[in-house]
Amino acid sequence: MRLGSRSSISPPGSTICSYVSFRPASLADDDATLRGVDAYGQAVAGTSILVRSTNGQAQFTLVSGNAAGTILIEALSDRADNDVSNGVTEAIYNHVAV
């Protein structure tokens, strides 16, 4: 899911990050989990996570639950500094149904 673009690539250990979460859509998201790597290189998992973004792109994995249906994922980044951990000045977001 591409959020926007930045001219530089974030180095390992940087605080540049994006926010990824589920939006309530169906029972399919009850047992689902998002997994990714945060800005400090640590694995994170949950229904909403902060993940490292590189050149405006955030990588994460959706692990589905047992129920069938659609899961709506929202990704949010900050165009001003590409870092949502310090607040969002100019939001860039995208939704995708899986």
C-alpha positions as CSV (number, residue, x, y, z in Angstrom):
1,M,0.0,0.0,0.0
2,R,1.7,3.2,-1.2
3,L,1.0,6.2,1.0
4,G,3.1,8.9,-0.6
5,S,6.7,9.6,-1.5
6,R,9.7,11.1,0.3
7,S,13.0,11.9,-1.3
8,S,15.1,10.1,1.3
9,I,15.0,6.5,2.6
10,S,14.8,6.1,6.4
11,P,17.9,4.5,7.9
12,P,17.5,1.5,10.3
13,G,16.6,2.7,13.8
14,S,14.9,5.9,12.6
15,T,11.6,7.1,14.0
16,I,10.0,7.5,10.6
17,C,6.8,5.5,10.8
18,S,3.2,5.0,9.6
19,Y,0.1,3.9,11.5
20,V,-1.8,0.8,10.2
21,S,-5.1,-0.4,11.6
22,F,-8.4,-2.3,10.9
23,R,-11.6,-0.4,10.4
24,P,-14.7,-2.2,11.6
25,A,-16.1,-3.9,8.5
26,S,-17.2,-7.5,9.4
27,L,-16.7,-10.4,11.7
28,A,-13.6,-11.4,9.6
29,D,-11.5,-8.9,11.5
30,D,-12.3,-10.3,15.0
31,D,-9.4,-12.7,15.0
32,A,-7.1,-11.1,12.4
33,T,-3.8,-9.6,13.3
34,L,-1.5,-7.1,11.6
35,R,2.3,-7.7,11.9
36,G,5.2,-5.5,11.0
37,V,8.5,-4.0,12.1
38,D,8.5,-0.6,14.0
39,A,11.0,2.2,13.5
40,Y,13.4,0.6,16.0
41,G,13.5,-2.8,14.2
42,Q,11.3,-4.5,16.7
43,A,8.5,-6.9,15.6
44,V,5.0,-5.5,16.4
45,A,1.6,-7.1,16.1
46,G,-2.0,-6.2,16.9
47,T,-5.1,-4.7,15.4
48,S,-3.3,-1.3,15.1
49,I,0.4,-0.9,14.8
50,L,3.1,1.7,14.1
51,V,5.5,0.4,11.4
52,R,8.6,1.8,9.7
53,S,8.0,3.4,6.4
54,T,10.7,3.8,3.7
55,N,10.3,6.2,0.9
56,G,6.6,6.6,1.8
57,Q,5.9,2.9,1.8
58,A,4.9,0.9,4.9
59,Q,5.3,-2.9,4.9
60,F,3.0,-5.1,7.0
61,T,1.4,-8.5,7.0
62,L,-2.3,-9.4,7.6
63,V,-2.8,-12.7,9.3
64,S,-6.5,-13.6,8.9
65,G,-8.7,-15.1,11.5
66,N,-11.2,-18.0,11.2
67,A,-14.2,-16.0,10.0
68,A,-14.8,-15.3,6.3
69,G,-15.4,-11.8,5.1
70,T,-13.8,-8.5,4.2
71,I,-11.2,-6.8,6.3
72,L,-10.8,-3.0,5.8
73,I,-7.3,-1.8,6.5
74,E,-6.4,1.8,7.0
75,A,-2.9,3.2,6.6
76,L,-2.0,6.7,7.8
77,S,1.2,8.7,7.4
78,D,2.2,12.4,7.8
79,R,3.2,14.2,4.6
80,A,5.0,16.9,6.7
81,D,7.6,14.6,8.2
82,N,6.5,11.0,7.4
83,D,6.3,10.3,11.1
84,V,3.0,9.8,12.9
85,S,4.7,9.1,16.3
86,N,5.1,12.8,16.9
87,G,1.6,13.8,15.8
88,V,0.0,14.3,12.4
89,T,0.3,17.7,10.7
90,E,-0.7,16.8,7.1
91,A,-2.5,13.4,7.0
92,I,-2.1,11.0,4.0
93,Y,-4.2,7.9,4.3
94,N,-5.5,5.0,2.3
95,H,-8.0,2.3,2.8
96,V,-8.0,-1.2,1.2
97,A,-10.5,-4.0,1.5
98,V,-9.0,-7.5,1.7
